[in-house]
Amino acid sequence: MTTEEILRTLQKDIHSTIVATNDDQGLPVTCVIDMMLSDDEGLYFLTARGKAFYRRLTSQGFVALTGLKGEDTMSSLSVNLRGRVRSIGQDRLAEIFEKNPYMAEIYPSEESREALEVFQICEASGEIFDLSQKPIFRQTFSFGGAPEAETGYRILADKCIGCSECQRKCPQNCITGGCPKVIDQSHCLHCGNCYAVCTHGAVIKLRA
């Protein structure tokens, strides 16, 4: 999937997300925030200036979020990302109300909408994780100049002896090859079995 397709999935198909910020004591706080628009430059949402969430956004300029859809665990698809956020004032506010008509029930008058401010997640990296596929599917992405985060595990070619212990322990059968073995990152569960079983130091853990 392209990054724009992933963001569109998050905005249209999932829509309501759990967003995390930190409070004045540095402790995490979560709230449910609808993603109102998406394009190749990021995601857009809004909040009222009188809310504590607004204060956290403007003081920190950074968020993490997760969106999830599916009828149960094995049909679920999730998207998570973290990155920088900026206010764009009331730019695109009319477009948000046009494309999200339920907002008019919450803020029915033009006067009531004066409290609202639109925010853009403008630089972020993240991952889509799909348990409904067999084998599972995951893909990292980024936008706005943020680097893609490397996660999971990798097998070092110069240390692998081809013993196949990691391959036998892999629940998704995503380790292939003779010597060296190779992990198919798009199907890796990140369970760590390969790392735990390798006695030759050939499997390394990538940064979270």
C-alpha positions as CSV (number, residue, x, y, z in Angstrom):
1,M,0.0,0.0,0.0
2,T,1.1,3.5,-0.6
3,T,1.4,5.9,2.3
4,E,-1.6,7.9,1.0
5,E,-3.7,4.7,0.9
6,I,-2.8,3.8,4.4
7,L,-3.7,7.3,5.6
8,R,-6.9,7.1,3.7
9,T,-7.7,3.8,5.4
10,L,-7.0,5.4,8.8
11,Q,-9.2,8.4,8.0
12,K,-12.1,6.9,6.2
13,D,-12.4,3.2,7.2
14,I,-11.2,3.5,10.8
15,H,-11.9,7.2,11.5
16,S,-12.0,7.2,15.3
17,T,-8.6,6.8,16.8
18,I,-6.9,6.7,20.2
19,V,-4.5,9.6,20.4
20,A,-1.8,9.9,23.1
21,T,-0.2,13.0,24.5
22,N,1.6,13.8,27.7
23,D,0.2,16.0,30.5
24,D,2.0,18.7,32.5
25,Q,3.6,16.0,34.7
26,G,4.9,14.1,31.7
27,L,2.3,11.3,32.2
28,P,0.5,9.8,29.1
29,V,-3.1,10.8,28.4
30,T,-5.3,9.2,25.7
31,C,-8.5,10.4,24.1
32,V,-10.6,9.4,21.2
33,I,-10.1,11.7,18.2
34,D,-11.7,11.4,14.7
35,M,-9.4,11.8,11.7
36,M,-11.3,14.2,9.5
37,L,-9.2,14.5,6.3
38,S,-6.2,12.9,4.8
39,D,-4.0,13.7,1.8
40,D,-0.4,13.2,0.7
41,E,0.7,15.8,3.2
42,G,-0.8,14.1,6.3
43,L,-3.8,13.7,8.5
44,Y,-6.2,16.4,9.8
45,F,-8.3,16.6,12.9
46,L,-9.8,19.4,15.1
47,T,-10.4,20.3,18.7
48,A,-11.7,23.2,20.7
49,R,-9.3,25.7,22.2
50,G,-10.8,25.3,25.6
51,K,-9.9,21.7,25.9
52,A,-7.0,20.2,27.8
53,F,-6.2,18.2,24.7
54,Y,-5.7,21.5,22.8
55,R,-3.2,22.7,25.5
56,R,-1.2,19.5,25.3
57,L,-1.1,19.7,21.5
58,T,0.1,23.3,21.4
59,S,2.7,22.8,24.2
60,Q,4.2,19.6,22.9
61,G,3.6,19.5,19.1
62,F,3.8,15.7,19.1
63,V,1.3,12.8,19.1
64,A,1.0,9.1,18.9
65,L,-2.1,7.4,17.7
66,T,-3.6,4.0,17.0
67,G,-6.7,3.1,14.9
68,L,-8.3,-0.3,14.8
69,K,-11.0,-2.0,12.8
70,G,-12.4,-5.5,12.6
71,E,-15.2,-7.6,14.0
72,D,-12.8,-9.6,16.2
73,T,-9.1,-10.1,16.8
74,M,-8.5,-12.3,13.8
75,S,-10.2,-10.0,11.4
76,S,-8.5,-6.9,12.7
77,L,-6.4,-4.3,10.9
78,S,-4.6,-1.6,12.9
79,V,-2.6,1.5,11.9
80,N,-0.4,3.3,14.4
81,L,1.9,6.3,13.9
82,R,3.7,8.9,15.9
83,G,5.0,12.3,14.8
84,R,4.8,16.1,14.7
85,V,1.5,18.0,14.7
86,R,0.9,21.7,13.9
87,S,-2.1,24.0,14.0
88,I,-3.4,25.3,10.7
89,G,-6.0,27.5,12.4
90,Q,-9.4,27.3,10.8
91,D,-8.0,26.5,7.3
92,R,-10.0,23.5,5.9
93,L,-12.6,23.8,8.6
94,A,-15.4,24.2,6.1
95,E,-14.1,21.2,4.2
96,I,-14.1,19.1,7.4
97,F,-17.7,20.0,8.1
98,E,-18.7,19.2,4.6
99,K,-17.1,15.8,4.6
100,N,-18.0,15.0,8.2
101,P,-21.6,16.2,8.4
102,Y,-22.1,14.8,11.9
103,M,-19.9,17.6,13.2
104,A,-22.8,20.1,12.5
105,E,-24.8,18.3,15.2
106,I,-22.0,19.0,17.8
107,Y,-21.2,22.5,16.6
108,P,-24.4,23.7,14.9
109,S,-23.8,27.4,14.5
110,E,-21.0,29.4,12.9
111,E,-20.6,31.2,16.2
112,S,-20.0,27.9,18.1
113,R,-17.4,26.8,15.5
114,E,-15.2,29.8,16.4
115,A,-13.7,27.7,19.2
116,L,-12.4,25.1,16.8
117,E,-8.9,24.8,15.5
118,V,-7.6,22.4,12.8
119,F,-4.4,20.4,13.4
120,Q,-2.3,18.6,10.8
121,I,-0.1,15.6,11.6
122,C,2.6,16.8,9.2
123,E,5.6,14.5,9.8
124,A,5.3,10.9,11.1
125,S,6.3,7.3,10.8
126,G,4.1,4.3,11.5
127,E,3.0,0.8,10.6
128,I,-0.1,-1.0,9.3
129,F,-0.7,-4.4,10.8
130,D,-3.3,-6.8,9.4
131,L,-4.2,-10.0,11.2
132,S,-7.0,-10.8,8.7
133,Q,-4.4,-11.9,6.1
134,K,-2.7,-15.3,6.2
135,P,0.1,-15.0,6.9
136,I,-0.2,-11.8,8.8
137,F,0.9,-8.6,7.0
138,R,2.7,-5.6,8.2
139,Q,4.2,-2.5,6.5
140,T,6.0,0.5,7.8
141,F,5.5,3.9,6.3
142,S,6.4,7.6,6.8
143,F,5.5,11.0,5.4
144,G,6.6,14.6,5.8
145,G,10.3,13.8,5.8
146,A,10.2,11.5,8.8
147,P,12.5,8.4,8.6
148,E,10.8,5.0,8.5
149,A,11.4,3.1,11.7
150,E,13.1,-0.2,11.5
151,T,11.5,-2.7,13.8
152,G,11.5,-6.5,14.4
153,Y,14.5,-8.7,13.8
154,R,17.2,-9.3,11.1
155,I,19.5,-12.2,10.4
156,L,23.2,-11.3,9.9
157,A,24.5,-13.2,6.8
158,D,28.1,-13.4,8.2
159,K,27.0,-15.1,11.4
160,C,24.2,-17.4,10.2
161,I,25.3,-21.1,10.0
162,G,22.0,-22.3,8.4
163,C,21.0,-24.5,11.3
164,S,17.3,-23.7,10.7
165,E,16.5,-23.5,14.5
166,C,15.0,-20.0,13.9
167,Q,13.0,-21.3,10.9
168,R,11.4,-24.2,13.0
169,K,10.4,-21.7,15.8
170,C,8.8,-19.1,13.5
171,P,5.0,-19.1,13.9
172,Q,4.3,-17.4,10.6
173,N,6.8,-19.4,8.5
174,C,8.4,-16.1,7.3
175,I,12.0,-17.3,7.6
176,T,13.3,-18.8,4.3
177,G,16.5,-19.6,2.5
178,G,19.5,-21.9,3.2
179,C,22.5,-20.1,4.6
180,P,22.0,-17.4,5.4
181,K,18.3,-17.5,6.4
182,V,16.2,-14.4,5.6
183,I,13.2,-13.0,7.4
184,D,10.4,-11.7,5.3
185,Q,9.6,-8.5,7.2
186,S,6.2,-8.1,5.7
187,H,4.9,-11.2,7.4
188,C,7.0,-11.2,10.6
189,L,5.1,-11.2,13.9
190,H,8.0,-9.7,15.9
191,C,7.6,-12.5,18.5
192,G,11.3,-12.8,19.1
193,N,11.4,-16.6,18.8
194,C,14.3,-16.5,16.3
195,Y,16.3,-14.1,18.5
196,A,15.8,-16.3,21.6
197,V,16.7,-19.6,19.9
198,C,19.8,-18.4,17.9
199,T,23.0,-19.4,19.8
200,H,25.3,-17.8,17.3
201,G,24.3,-14.2,17.6
202,A,23.1,-14.1,14.0
203,V,19.7,-12.6,14.8
204,I,19.7,-9.0,15.9
205,K,16.9,-6.9,17.3
206,L,16.1,-3.7,15.4
207,R,15.1,-0.6,17.3
208,A,11.5,-0.1,18.3
